[in-house]
């Protein structure tokens, strides 16, 4: 595994997101941003759980 694999890629949307200046945003905009990010966290967690389940099924199938 290359150590550079975990570094943000140039133009990586997540890297750009965390660098964004939050000072110009209103409270309502910040609340909307939090709600959007919480939704994305839930989506990623669901995808992760499907991957874990898929791996467990494959391991059981091949008796690892």
Secondary structure as UniProt FT lines:
FT   HELIX           3..6
FT   TURN            10..11
FT   HELIX           13..19
FT   TURN            23..24
FT   HELIX           27..61
FT   TURN            62..63
//
